Amino acid sequence: MNTIADRISRHLLKRIRRLAVLELYQRASDVGLLTINFPFGEKKQGIAWQVSGFAASGLAGDTDRARRLVGRALKRAPTTLHDGFVDHDGGEPINRMAIEMSGSEPVYQVKPKHVSAGAKPAQRKKARSVAIYPMLSRQLNSPSMFALLREFLPPPNPMQVAVALLIARAVGESVTDLDQLLDVLMRRNPVILLKIPVTGFERQFGAMLEEALIAPFFAELTDIRGDRPLSERFRDTRPEMRKRKIVTASGRNVSDLTRRNLTRYLSTAILGDAAPLVIVDETSAPARPEITAVSDIVLQCAGIDQALITDLLHVCLGIPASESCSIMETMCLDPNCLGVDDLGLAVRPGRTAKTVLGLLASLAEAAGADENEDDDKKVRKGRSSNPLSAFRDKPKNTPIDMILPEIEPSTDAAADKPNSVISGMAGEATTTASAHHVRSLRVEHLSGYGEARPWALDLKDDLALWREGALGWHEMSTKLMLSGPPGTGKTTFARALCNTIQVPLIVTSVASWLEPGFLGDVLQQMSQVFETAREHAPCIVFIDELDAIGSRGGGRGGDDRNEHYWTTLITRLLELLDGALKTEGIIVFAATNLPDRIDPALLRSGRLEKHVIIPPPDAHALAGILAHHLGSDLASVLASAPEHAEPGPERKATHTLLSVPVHSKSSEADAAAGKGSAHV
């Protein structure tokens, strides 16, 4: 390891050690061994620990007794010592300490007082107690307490140590002068690309960033796509600490982005608030040219090798490098396939070098078999020049269906051409046929949608002006929510809107978002829907069953154990809906049966601000529905109607149908449909 890599590794290992010490002191304060003071008024500014009065007097005795009492309070045993376990402040290995007291010598050095043989047993016991436990006049001081506590530090986390060693190696192989690295880090918006092909490196690196194990501050990670954080954590683990913002990008997540979206995300990050952009790529594929162009510095190295495993075992388990090397020479171990999580499974306290290396060899063999299987799947999958292959390449569980609009008919025959459906799960375009002549499904032909119908027709006109550049997207009303009982035609309106304004329709639902279950996967599903809509803008996003997402702060029977889960979902949806710039080119149409369960924030201005309630159909609406579905068969059906007398409502509906002209495409037919409820 060269000088730069050696300096970086020592620095990062000391930071790991420092965090372990701080967590140990916090644990000691929780059990009453230490007291916490805030010299500057709050925890974010700084913390000062000192030995508590109870511990100062209660532990001022025999060393072994004090060690047993501390271990019982902390519920852990002293750590096995080894050379790689370096103290964070003094830079020296931990040594067993002698308990000292304020203004006195160590207890074990106190000479017992001479007691005459003729003294009473009680006097001899009292004299011996004063000699060994002089607690009445002397107390344990804070430095001695800290030294005693550090004997109970847990061994280093092998995953954190492995990431630290990989970072140090990347810096050592990519930077010839540390001043060059410091110059980049001091810029307003530095962009650092860290490319290390080790599975699990991205997630562990993000977690260490948040815990101040890499940078000298606690970090708040923000993904450039608004996706899951790099650490894959969604709960703030240290809300009481002051944090700095770091924008991150995952090489795995940006690999499937289009060039347009990737450049937009990168430019927004580097031209926004003053914050570093850290791009971490654990894939073996070359970095994309857009990422290479934006990076101020590129830090890269190879994956895990035998030298790194040797250093890891020395730091975590105290195993000499010569012993590890001699064992690896006699066994077949290919560590290139190992991931960060594999190291965490095998490198455990109390295990010998032979045991650990044997486990790593079996894990590497299993990982290599999985990697070959994945490569075979990629070869069989192949690539297609079809423009719809982008949908087929998506995972099978992607809940995205895209419906293409019908082409404006020039003749009656053309009007009967059905919709084409592109399914993100099936990956194929399908076409359905009609058995009889029915009017094409358009908003102009629907009955009884109230304010939703003129809203759609106005949107059609505004969209034409927007395409010409005469109208801004923020000046248009592009978000609507329909509510009503099941079967009132909310989904039908979405398909009709697609045909009327001639833009694609993406069909999704809250239920399909929630299908994966895990919060990170659900958020990714939601973001993917809107990302697909941006790629095909202008486009309609139809969200069905919106009430399933619920409302923040209630509505689930008083059970708030999963409140964080639902609050995060609603917050993400608010982010996706908020602002004309984020949703330019995206028309959002939502449907619900229970509008009272919708979070009020979703209905505010700029989001689903237009709300139309659809009641059950009345006689006029039913007449329009039947006229639409019967189409050219309307005249023959009416001719077969019985002549006998009918009750009032049925007679009224029949007369309404009789008033509908046979040529159902005329404007008179639409007027005859009345102002009733929705088209079913």
C-alpha positions as CSV (number, residue, x, y, z in Angstrom):
1,M,0.0,0.0,0.0
2,N,1.5,3.3,-1.0
3,T,1.8,6.4,1.2
4,I,-1.4,8.1,0.2
5,A,-3.5,4.9,0.5
6,D,-1.9,4.2,3.9
7,R,-2.7,7.7,5.2
8,I,-6.3,7.5,3.9
9,S,-6.8,4.0,5.4
10,R,-5.5,5.1,8.8
11,H,-7.7,8.1,8.8
12,L,-10.9,6.2,7.9
13,L,-10.1,3.4,10.4
14,K,-9.7,6.0,13.2
15,R,-13.1,7.5,12.2
16,I,-14.7,4.1,12.5
17,R,-13.0,3.7,15.9
18,R,-14.2,7.1,17.0
19,L,-17.8,6.4,16.2
20,A,-17.6,3.1,18.1
21,V,-16.2,5.0,21.1
22,L,-19.0,7.6,21.0
23,E,-21.6,4.9,20.8
24,L,-20.0,3.1,23.8
25,Y,-20.0,6.3,25.8
26,Q,-23.7,6.9,24.9
27,R,-24.4,3.4,26.1
28,A,-22.5,4.0,29.3
29,S,-24.5,7.2,30.0
30,D,-27.8,5.2,29.4
31,V,-26.8,2.8,32.2
32,G,-25.6,5.5,34.6
33,L,-21.8,5.1,34.3
34,L,-21.3,8.5,32.6
35,T,-23.2,11.8,32.7
36,I,-23.7,14.0,29.6
37,N,-23.2,17.7,29.4
38,F,-23.8,20.1,26.5
39,P,-21.2,22.8,26.8
40,F,-22.7,24.9,24.0
41,G,-26.3,24.4,24.9
42,E,-27.4,21.7,22.5
43,K,-26.3,18.3,21.4
44,K,-25.6,19.4,17.8
45,Q,-22.9,21.7,19.0
46,G,-21.0,19.2,21.1
47,I,-21.1,16.7,23.9
48,A,-19.0,16.3,27.0
49,W,-19.0,13.1,29.2
50,Q,-17.7,12.7,32.7
51,V,-17.9,9.9,35.2
52,S,-21.1,9.8,37.2
53,G,-21.0,10.2,41.0
54,F,-22.4,6.7,41.4
55,A,-19.7,5.2,39.2
56,A,-16.9,7.4,40.7
57,S,-17.5,6.0,44.2
58,G,-18.9,2.5,43.3
59,L,-16.0,1.5,41.0
60,A,-13.1,2.9,43.0
61,G,-11.9,-0.5,44.1
62,D,-10.2,-3.6,42.8
63,T,-9.6,-3.6,39.0
64,D,-11.2,-6.9,38.3
65,R,-14.2,-6.1,40.4
66,A,-14.7,-2.8,38.6
67,R,-14.3,-4.6,35.2
68,R,-17.0,-7.1,36.2
69,L,-19.4,-4.4,37.3
70,V,-18.9,-2.4,34.1
71,G,-19.4,-5.5,32.0
72,R,-22.6,-6.4,33.9
73,A,-23.9,-2.9,33.4
74,L,-23.0,-2.8,29.6
75,K,-24.1,-6.4,29.2
76,R,-21.0,-7.3,27.2
77,A,-17.6,-8.8,27.8
78,P,-14.2,-7.1,27.4
79,T,-12.9,-7.1,23.8
80,T,-10.0,-9.4,22.8
81,L,-7.0,-7.2,22.2
82,H,-4.9,-7.2,19.1
83,D,-2.6,-4.9,17.2
84,G,-5.1,-3.7,14.7
85,F,-7.4,-2.3,17.3
86,V,-6.1,1.3,17.5
87,D,-7.3,3.8,20.1
88,H,-9.0,6.8,18.4
89,D,-7.3,9.5,20.4
90,G,-3.9,8.4,21.6
91,G,-3.0,6.2,18.6
92,E,-1.8,3.4,20.9
93,P,-3.2,-0.1,21.4
94,I,-5.5,-0.6,24.3
95,N,-3.9,-1.9,27.4
96,R,-5.5,-3.1,30.6
97,M,-5.8,-0.1,32.8
98,A,-5.2,0.3,36.5
99,I,-8.1,2.1,38.2
100,E,-7.0,5.5,39.4
101,M,-8.7,7.8,41.9
102,S,-8.6,11.5,42.2
103,G,-5.7,12.6,44.3
104,S,-4.4,9.1,45.0
105,E,-2.4,6.2,43.7
106,P,-3.9,3.2,42.0
107,V,-5.7,1.0,44.5
108,Y,-3.7,-2.1,43.9
109,Q,-0.6,-0.2,44.9
110,V,-2.0,0.9,48.2
111,K,-0.1,-1.0,51.0
112,P,-2.4,-2.5,53.6
113,K,-2.0,-1.1,57.1
114,H,-0.3,-3.2,59.7
115,V,-2.8,-4.8,62.0
116,S,-1.7,-6.5,65.2
117,A,-2.5,-10.1,65.6
118,G,-4.4,-9.4,68.8
119,A,-6.8,-7.0,67.2
120,K,-10.5,-8.0,67.0
121,P,-11.8,-9.6,63.7
122,A,-14.0,-6.6,63.0
123,Q,-11.0,-4.2,63.3
124,R,-9.0,-6.4,60.9
125,K,-11.8,-6.5,58.3
126,K,-12.3,-2.7,58.6
127,A,-8.6,-2.0,58.0
128,R,-8.5,-4.4,55.0
129,S,-11.6,-2.7,53.5
130,V,-10.1,0.8,53.9
131,A,-6.9,-0.4,52.2
132,I,-8.5,-2.0,49.2
133,Y,-11.6,0.1,48.8
134,P,-10.8,3.6,50.1
135,M,-14.0,5.0,48.6
136,L,-14.8,7.2,51.6
137,S,-12.1,9.7,50.7
138,R,-11.1,8.9,47.1
139,Q,-13.1,8.6,43.8
140,L,-12.6,7.2,40.3
141,N,-11.6,10.0,37.9
142,S,-13.0,10.4,34.3
143,P,-9.8,9.5,32.3
144,S,-9.6,6.2,34.2
145,M,-13.3,5.5,33.6
146,F,-12.9,6.2,29.9
147,A,-9.9,3.8,29.7
148,L,-12.0,1.1,31.4
149,L,-14.9,1.6,29.1
150,R,-12.7,1.3,26.0
151,E,-11.9,-2.2,27.0
152,F,-15.5,-3.1,26.1
153,L,-15.4,-1.7,22.6
154,P,-16.8,-4.2,20.0
155,P,-14.5,-5.4,17.3
156,P,-14.5,-3.3,14.1
157,N,-17.3,-3.9,11.6
158,P,-15.7,-5.9,8.8
159,M,-18.0,-4.3,6.2
160,Q,-17.0,-0.8,7.2
161,V,-13.4,-1.7,7.3
162,A,-13.6,-3.3,3.9
163,V,-15.2,-0.2,2.4
164,A,-12.5,2.0,4.1
165,L,-9.7,-0.1,2.6
166,L,-11.3,0.0,-0.8
167,I,-11.7,3.8,-0.7
168,A,-8.1,4.2,0.4
169,R,-6.9,1.9,-2.4
170,A,-9.0,3.9,-5.0
171,V,-7.6,7.2,-3.8
172,G,-4.0,5.8,-3.8
173,E,-4.4,4.5,-7.4
174,S,-6.1,7.6,-8.8
175,V,-4.5,10.5,-7.0
176,T,-0.8,11.3,-7.1
177,D,-1.1,14.3,-4.7
178,L,-3.6,14.8,-1.9
179,D,-3.7,18.5,-2.6
180,Q,-5.4,17.7,-5.9
181,L,-8.1,15.9,-4.0
182,L,-8.5,18.7,-1.5
183,D,-8.8,21.2,-4.2
184,V,-11.7,19.4,-5.7
185,L,-13.4,18.9,-2.4
186,M,-13.2,22.6,-1.6
187,R,-15.2,23.6,-4.7
188,R,-18.9,24.8,-4.4
189,N,-20.4,21.8,-6.2
190,P,-17.7,19.1,-6.5
191,V,-18.6,16.0,-8.4
192,I,-16.8,12.8,-7.4
193,L,-17.1,9.5,-9.2
194,L,-16.2,6.5,-7.1
195,K,-16.1,3.3,-9.2
196,I,-15.4,0.2,-7.3
197,P,-16.9,-3.1,-8.7
198,V,-17.8,-4.8,-5.4
199,T,-21.4,-5.9,-4.8
200,G,-23.0,-4.0,-1.9
201,F,-20.4,-1.2,-1.9
202,E,-22.9,1.5,-2.8
203,R,-25.3,0.8,0.1
204,Q,-22.5,0.5,2.7
205,F,-20.8,3.6,1.4
206,G,-24.0,5.6,1.7
207,A,-24.5,4.3,5.3
208,M,-21.0,5.3,6.2
209,L,-21.6,8.8,4.7
210,E,-24.6,9.2,6.9
211,E,-22.7,8.1,10.0
212,A,-19.8,10.6,9.5
213,L,-17.3,7.7,8.9
214,I,-16.0,9.1,5.6
215,A,-16.6,12.9,5.7
216,P,-16.0,14.8,9.0
217,F,-19.8,15.5,9.4
218,F,-23.1,13.6,9.5
219,A,-24.7,13.7,6.1
220,E,-28.2,13.9,4.7
221,L,-28.3,12.0,1.4
222,T,-30.5,13.1,-1.5
223,D,-30.7,11.0,-4.7
224,I,-30.6,12.9,-8.0
225,R,-33.8,11.0,-9.1
226,G,-35.7,11.6,-5.9
227,D,-35.4,7.8,-5.5
228,R,-34.4,5.8,-2.4
229,P,-31.3,7.1,-0.6
230,L,-27.9,5.5,-1.5
231,S,-27.9,3.9,2.0
232,E,-31.4,2.5,1.4
233,R,-32.4,3.9,4.8
234,F,-35.7,5.9,5.1
235,R,-35.6,6.7,8.8
236,D,-33.4,9.4,10.2
237,T,-31.1,7.5,12.5
238,R,-29.6,10.6,14.2
239,P,-32.2,13.3,14.1
240,E,-30.5,15.2,16.9
241,M,-27.2,15.8,15.0
242,R,-26.5,18.6,12.6
243,K,-26.2,17.4,9.0
244,R,-24.9,18.6,5.7
245,K,-26.6,17.7,2.4
246,I,-24.9,15.4,-0.1
247,V,-26.4,14.6,-3.4
248,T,-25.7,11.0,-4.5
249,A,-26.3,8.8,-7.5
250,S,-26.2,5.1,-7.8
251,G,-24.5,3.5,-10.8
252,R,-27.0,0.7,-10.7
253,N,-30.0,3.0,-10.8
254,V,-28.8,5.4,-13.5
255,S,-27.7,2.7,-15.9
256,D,-31.2,2.4,-17.4
257,L,-31.9,6.1,-17.7
258,T,-32.2,7.7,-21.1
259,R,-29.6,10.2,-22.0
260,R,-32.1,13.0,-21.8
261,N,-33.2,12.2,-18.3
262,L,-29.6,11.5,-17.1
263,T,-28.3,14.9,-18.3
264,R,-31.3,16.7,-16.8
265,Y,-30.7,15.1,-13.4
266,L,-27.0,15.8,-13.5
267,S,-27.4,19.4,-14.5
268,T,-30.0,20.0,-11.9
269,A,-27.7,18.6,-9.2
270,I,-24.6,20.6,-10.1
271,L,-26.4,23.9,-10.7
272,G,-28.5,23.7,-7.6
273,D,-27.7,24.4,-4.0
274,A,-24.1,24.2,-2.9
275,A,-23.7,20.5,-2.2
276,P,-21.2,17.9,-3.4
277,L,-22.4,15.3,-5.9
278,V,-21.1,11.8,-5.2
279,I,-21.6,9.2,-7.8
280,V,-21.0,5.6,-6.6
281,D,-20.9,2.8,-9.1
282,E,-20.4,-0.8,-8.1
283,T,-21.1,-2.2,-11.5
284,S,-18.4,-3.7,-13.7
285,A,-19.6,-1.9,-16.8
286,P,-17.8,1.3,-18.0
287,A,-19.1,4.5,-16.7
288,R,-21.5,6.3,-19.0
289,P,-20.0,9.2,-20.9
290,E,-22.3,11.8,-19.3
291,I,-21.1,10.8,-15.9
292,T,-17.5,10.9,-16.9
293,A,-17.9,14.3,-18.4
294,V,-19.5,15.8,-15.3
295,S,-17.0,14.3,-12.8
296,D,-14.3,16.6,-11.4
297,I,-12.3,13.6,-10.2
298,V,-12.6,9.8,-10.7
299,L,-11.5,7.4,-8.0
300,Q,-11.4,3.8,-9.1
301,C,-9.8,0.5,-8.3
302,A,-10.2,-3.2,-8.7
303,G,-12.4,-5.3,-6.5
304,I,-11.6,-7.5,-3.5
305,D,-8.3,-9.4,-3.8
306,Q,-6.2,-11.5,-1.4
307,A,-4.2,-8.4,-0.2
308,L,-7.3,-6.7,0.9
309,I,-8.6,-9.8,2.7
310,T,-5.2,-10.0,4.5
311,D,-5.5,-6.4,5.7
312,L,-9.1,-7.0,6.7
313,L,-8.3,-10.0,8.9
314,H,-5.4,-8.2,10.5
315,V,-7.6,-5.1,11.4
316,C,-10.7,-7.0,12.5
317,L,-9.3,-10.2,14.1
318,G,-5.7,-9.4,14.7
319,I,-4.5,-12.2,12.5
320,P,-1.0,-11.6,11.2
321,A,-0.6,-11.1,7.5
322,S,1.9,-13.8,7.1
323,E,-0.5,-16.4,8.6
324,S,-3.3,-15.4,6.2
325,C,-1.0,-15.4,3.2
326,S,0.3,-18.9,4.0
327,I,-3.2,-20.3,4.3
328,M,-4.4,-18.8,1.1
329,E,-1.5,-20.2,-0.8
330,T,-2.7,-23.7,0.0
331,M,-6.4,-23.2,-1.0
332,C,-8.4,-22.2,-4.0
333,L,-9.8,-18.8,-3.2
334,D,-11.0,-16.3,-5.9
335,P,-12.1,-13.2,-3.9
336,N,-13.1,-11.2,-7.0
337,C,-16.7,-12.5,-6.8
338,L,-17.1,-11.6,-3.1
339,G,-19.3,-8.8,-2.0
340,V,-19.3,-6.5,1.0
341,D,-22.0,-8.6,2.7
342,D,-20.0,-11.8,2.2
343,L,-17.2,-10.3,4.3
344,G,-19.7,-9.5,7.0
345,L,-20.9,-13.1,7.1
346,A,-17.5,-14.8,7.3
347,V,-15.3,-12.4,9.3
348,R,-16.7,-12.9,12.8
349,P,-15.0,-12.6,16.3
350,G,-13.5,-15.7,17.7
351,R,-12.9,-17.5,14.3
352,T,-9.5,-18.6,13.2
353,A,-7.9,-17.6,10.0
354,K,-8.4,-21.0,8.5
355,T,-12.1,-21.0,9.3
356,V,-12.7,-17.5,7.9
357,L,-10.8,-18.1,4.7
358,G,-12.6,-21.5,4.2
359,L,-16.0,-19.7,4.5
360,L,-14.9,-17.0,2.1
361,A,-13.9,-19.6,-0.4
362,S,-17.3,-21.3,-0.3
363,L,-19.1,-17.9,-0.5
364,A,-16.9,-16.9,-3.5
365,E,-17.7,-20.1,-5.3
366,A,-21.5,-19.6,-4.8
367,A,-21.2,-16.0,-5.9
368,G,-19.3,-17.0,-9.0
369,A,-22.1,-19.5,-9.9
370,D,-24.7,-16.8,-9.5
371,E,-22.8,-14.4,-11.7
372,N,-22.4,-16.9,-14.5
373,E,-26.2,-17.6,-14.3
374,D,-27.0,-13.9,-14.6
375,D,-24.6,-13.6,-17.6
376,D,-26.4,-16.5,-19.3
377,K,-29.8,-14.8,-18.8
378,K,-28.5,-11.6,-20.3
379,V,-27.2,-13.4,-23.4
380,R,-30.5,-15.2,-23.9
381,K,-32.4,-12.1,-23.4
382,G,-30.6,-10.2,-26.2
383,R,-31.6,-6.9,-27.6
384,S,-34.2,-5.6,-30.0
385,S,-34.4,-2.7,-32.4
386,N,-38.1,-2.5,-31.9
387,P,-39.0,0.9,-30.1
388,L,-41.3,-1.0,-27.8
389,S,-38.3,-3.1,-26.4
390,A,-37.8,-0.5,-23.7
391,F,-41.0,-1.8,-22.1
392,R,-40.1,-5.4,-22.6
393,D,-36.7,-4.9,-20.9
394,K,-38.4,-3.7,-17.7
395,P,-39.0,-6.2,-14.8
396,K,-42.0,-8.4,-15.1
397,N,-43.6,-6.9,-12.0
398,T,-43.5,-3.4,-13.3
399,P,-47.1,-2.1,-13.0
400,I,-47.1,0.1,-16.1
401,D,-49.6,-0.2,-18.9
402,M,-49.6,2.3,-21.7
403,I,-52.6,2.8,-24.0
404,L,-52.0,4.6,-27.3
405,P,-54.8,6.9,-28.5
406,E,-57.0,6.1,-31.5
407,I,-56.1,7.9,-34.7
408,E,-58.6,10.6,-35.5
409,P,-61.0,8.9,-37.9
410,S,-61.4,10.1,-41.4
411,T,-64.2,7.7,-42.3
412,D,-66.8,5.6,-40.4
413,A,-64.7,2.5,-40.9
414,A,-61.6,4.2,-39.5
415,A,-63.6,5.2,-36.5
416,D,-64.1,1.6,-35.5
417,K,-60.4,1.0,-35.1
418,P,-59.8,0.0,-31.5
419,N,-57.2,1.1,-29.0
420,S,-53.7,-0.3,-28.9
421,V,-52.4,-1.3,-25.5
422,I,-48.7,-1.5,-24.6
423,S,-48.1,-3.4,-21.4
424,G,-45.0,-2.8,-19.4
425,M,-45.5,-6.3,-17.9
426,A,-46.4,-8.3,-21.0
427,G,-44.1,-6.2,-23.3
428,E,-46.3,-6.7,-26.4
429,A,-48.8,-4.5,-28.3
430,T,-52.2,-6.1,-28.6
431,T,-55.2,-5.1,-30.6
432,T,-58.9,-5.9,-29.9
433,A,-61.7,-6.1,-32.5
434,S,-65.3,-5.0,-32.3
435,A,-68.2,-7.1,-33.5
436,H,-70.4,-4.2,-34.5
437,H,-70.1,-0.5,-35.3
438,V,-69.8,1.6,-32.1
439,R,-68.8,5.2,-31.8
440,S,-65.2,5.6,-30.9
441,L,-64.7,6.3,-27.2
442,R,-64.2,10.1,-26.8
443,V,-65.2,12.6,-24.2
444,E,-67.4,14.3,-26.8
445,H,-69.5,11.2,-26.9
446,L,-69.8,10.7,-23.1
447,S,-72.8,11.5,-21.0
448,G,-73.2,13.1,-17.7
449,Y,-69.7,13.8,-16.4
450,G,-70.6,17.3,-15.3
451,E,-67.6,19.7,-15.1
452,A,-65.2,16.9,-16.2
453,R,-66.4,17.1,-19.8
454,P,-65.8,20.8,-20.4
455,W,-62.5,20.5,-18.5
456,A,-61.3,17.8,-21.0
457,L,-62.4,19.8,-24.0
458,D,-60.7,22.9,-22.7
459,L,-57.6,20.8,-22.1
460,K,-57.7,19.7,-25.7
461,D,-57.6,23.3,-26.9
462,D,-54.9,24.3,-24.4
463,L,-52.7,21.4,-25.4
464,A,-52.8,22.6,-29.0
465,L,-51.7,26.0,-27.9
466,W,-49.0,24.6,-25.6
467,R,-47.5,22.6,-28.6
468,E,-47.3,25.8,-30.5
469,G,-45.6,27.6,-27.7
470,A,-48.4,30.1,-27.2
471,L,-49.3,28.8,-23.7
472,G,-47.3,27.7,-20.7
473,W,-47.9,24.5,-19.0
474,H,-48.3,26.3,-15.6
475,E,-51.2,28.2,-17.2
476,M,-53.1,25.0,-17.9
477,S,-55.4,22.9,-15.7
478,T,-53.8,19.5,-16.0
479,K,-54.8,17.6,-12.9
480,L,-58.2,16.1,-12.1
481,M,-59.8,13.7,-9.6
482,L,-63.1,12.0,-10.3
483,S,-65.0,10.4,-7.4
484,G,-68.1,8.3,-7.2
485,P,-69.5,4.9,-6.6
486,P,-68.1,1.9,-8.4
487,G,-69.3,1.5,-12.0
488,T,-70.0,5.2,-12.7
489,G,-67.4,5.3,-15.5
490,K,-64.3,6.8,-14.0
491,T,-61.9,4.5,-15.8
492,T,-63.9,4.9,-19.0
493,F,-63.3,8.7,-18.8
494,A,-59.6,8.1,-18.7
495,R,-59.7,6.1,-22.0
496,A,-61.9,8.7,-23.6
497,L,-59.6,11.5,-22.6
498,C,-56.7,9.6,-24.2
499,N,-58.5,9.5,-27.5
500,T,-59.8,13.1,-27.3
501,I,-56.5,14.9,-26.7
502,Q,-54.5,12.3,-28.7
503,V,-51.8,11.5,-26.1
504,P,-50.7,8.2,-24.6
505,L,-52.3,7.0,-21.4
506,I,-50.4,5.3,-18.6
507,V,-52.7,3.2,-16.4
508,T,-51.6,2.5,-12.8
509,S,-53.0,2.2,-9.4
510,V,-52.0,2.5,-5.7
511,A,-52.7,-1.2,-5.3
512,S,-50.1,-2.0,-7.9
513,W,-47.6,0.4,-6.3
514,L,-48.0,-1.4,-2.9
515,E,-47.6,-4.9,-4.4
516,P,-43.9,-5.2,-3.7
517,G,-44.5,-4.4,0.0
518,F,-41.0,-3.0,0.9
519,L,-41.0,0.8,1.2
520,G,-38.0,1.3,-1.1
521,D,-39.5,-0.9,-3.9
522,V,-42.9,0.9,-3.5
523,L,-41.3,4.3,-3.9
524,Q,-39.3,3.1,-6.9
525,Q,-42.5,1.9,-8.5
526,M,-44.1,5.3,-8.0
527,S,-41.1,7.2,-9.4
528,Q,-40.9,4.9,-12.4
529,V,-44.5,5.7,-13.4
530,F,-43.8,9.4,-13.6
531,E,-40.4,8.9,-15.2
532,T,-42.0,6.8,-18.0
533,A,-44.6,9.6,-18.4
534,R,-41.9,12.2,-18.8
535,E,-40.2,10.1,-21.4
536,H,-43.4,10.0,-23.5
537,A,-44.6,13.5,-22.7
538,P,-47.2,14.8,-23.3
539,C,-48.8,11.9,-21.6
540,I,-51.7,11.0,-19.2
541,V,-51.1,9.3,-15.9
542,F,-54.2,7.6,-14.6
543,I,-54.0,6.6,-10.9
544,D,-56.8,4.3,-9.9
545,E,-57.8,3.5,-6.3
546,L,-56.2,6.7,-5.0
547,D,-58.0,6.3,-1.6
548,A,-55.8,3.2,-0.9
549,I,-52.8,5.5,-0.1
550,G,-54.8,7.0,2.8
551,S,-54.1,10.1,4.8
552,R,-51.3,11.1,7.1
553,G,-52.0,11.0,10.8
554,G,-55.1,8.8,11.0
555,G,-57.7,6.7,9.4
556,R,-56.1,3.3,10.2
557,G,-57.8,2.4,13.4
558,G,-55.5,4.3,15.7
559,D,-52.6,1.9,14.9
560,D,-49.6,4.2,14.3
561,R,-46.9,1.5,14.2
562,N,-46.7,1.8,10.4
563,E,-47.4,5.5,10.3
564,H,-43.9,6.3,9.0
565,Y,-44.5,3.9,6.0
566,W,-47.7,5.7,4.9
567,T,-46.4,9.2,5.6
568,T,-43.4,8.5,3.3
569,L,-45.7,7.2,0.5
570,I,-47.9,10.3,0.6
571,T,-44.9,12.6,0.8
572,R,-43.4,11.0,-2.3
573,L,-46.6,11.4,-4.2
574,L,-46.8,15.0,-3.2
575,E,-43.3,15.5,-4.5
576,L,-44.2,13.8,-7.8
577,L,-47.3,16.0,-8.2
578,D,-46.0,19.2,-7.0
579,G,-45.1,22.0,-9.4
580,A,-45.5,22.7,-13.1
581,L,-41.8,22.2,-13.8
582,K,-41.7,18.7,-12.4
583,T,-44.9,17.6,-14.2
584,E,-44.6,19.5,-17.4
585,G,-46.1,17.4,-20.2
586,I,-47.8,15.1,-17.6
587,I,-51.6,15.2,-17.2
588,V,-52.6,13.5,-14.0
589,F,-56.0,12.0,-13.7
590,A,-57.0,10.1,-10.5
591,A,-60.1,8.1,-9.5
592,T,-61.4,7.1,-6.1
593,N,-64.5,5.7,-4.5
594,L,-63.8,7.3,-1.1
595,P,-62.7,10.9,-1.5
596,D,-63.0,11.5,2.2
597,R,-59.9,9.3,2.8
598,I,-57.6,11.3,0.5
599,D,-55.0,13.4,2.3
600,P,-56.0,17.1,2.0
601,A,-52.5,18.0,0.8
602,L,-53.1,16.0,-2.4
603,L,-56.1,18.2,-3.2
604,R,-54.4,21.6,-2.9
605,S,-53.5,24.0,-5.7
606,G,-51.0,22.7,-8.1
607,R,-51.9,19.1,-7.3
608,L,-55.3,17.4,-7.8
609,E,-57.0,20.7,-7.5
610,K,-60.0,19.9,-9.8
611,H,-62.5,17.5,-8.1
612,V,-65.6,16.3,-9.9
613,I,-68.1,14.0,-8.2
614,I,-70.0,11.5,-10.4
615,P,-73.4,10.4,-9.1
616,P,-75.2,7.2,-10.3
617,P,-76.7,7.5,-13.8
618,D,-80.3,8.8,-14.3
619,A,-82.6,8.1,-17.1
620,H,-81.0,10.5,-19.6
621,A,-77.6,9.2,-18.8
622,L,-78.7,5.6,-19.3
623,A,-80.2,6.5,-22.7
624,G,-76.9,8.0,-23.8
625,I,-75.0,4.9,-22.5
626,L,-77.3,2.5,-24.4
627,A,-77.2,4.6,-27.5
628,H,-73.4,4.5,-27.5
629,H,-73.0,0.8,-27.0
630,L,-75.8,-0.2,-29.5
631,G,-74.3,2.0,-32.2
632,S,-75.8,1.1,-35.6
633,D,-78.0,-1.6,-33.9
634,L,-80.0,1.1,-32.1
635,A,-82.8,1.3,-34.8
636,S,-83.4,-2.4,-34.9
637,V,-83.5,-2.7,-31.1
638,L,-86.0,0.2,-30.8
639,A,-88.1,-1.4,-33.5
640,S,-88.4,-4.6,-31.5
641,A,-89.7,-2.7,-28.4
642,P,-93.1,-3.9,-27.1
643,E,-96.2,-1.7,-27.7
644,H,-97.9,-2.4,-24.3
645,A,-98.0,0.2,-21.6
646,E,-95.0,0.6,-19.3
647,P,-94.4,2.1,-15.8
648,G,-93.4,5.7,-15.6
649,P,-89.5,5.5,-15.4
650,E,-89.3,2.8,-18.0
651,R,-91.6,4.7,-20.4
652,K,-89.5,7.8,-19.9
653,A,-86.3,6.0,-20.7
654,T,-87.8,4.4,-23.8
655,H,-89.0,7.7,-25.1
656,T,-85.6,9.2,-24.5
657,L,-84.0,6.4,-26.6
658,L,-86.6,6.9,-29.4
659,S,-85.6,10.5,-29.5
660,V,-81.9,9.6,-30.2
661,P,-81.2,9.7,-34.0
662,V,-80.0,6.5,-35.6
663,H,-76.9,8.3,-37.0
664,S,-75.2,8.3,-33.6
665,K,-72.2,10.4,-34.6
666,S,-74.2,13.6,-35.0
667,S,-74.1,16.4,-32.5
668,E,-77.9,15.9,-32.0
669,A,-77.2,12.5,-30.6
670,D,-74.9,13.9,-28.0
671,A,-77.4,16.5,-27.0
672,A,-80.1,13.8,-26.7
673,A,-77.9,11.9,-24.2
674,G,-78.8,14.5,-21.6
675,K,-76.9,15.7,-18.6
676,G,-77.2,12.6,-16.5
677,S,-74.4,10.6,-15.0
678,A,-71.3,8.9,-16.5
679,H,-70.9,6.6,-19.4
680,V,-70.5,3.0,-18.2
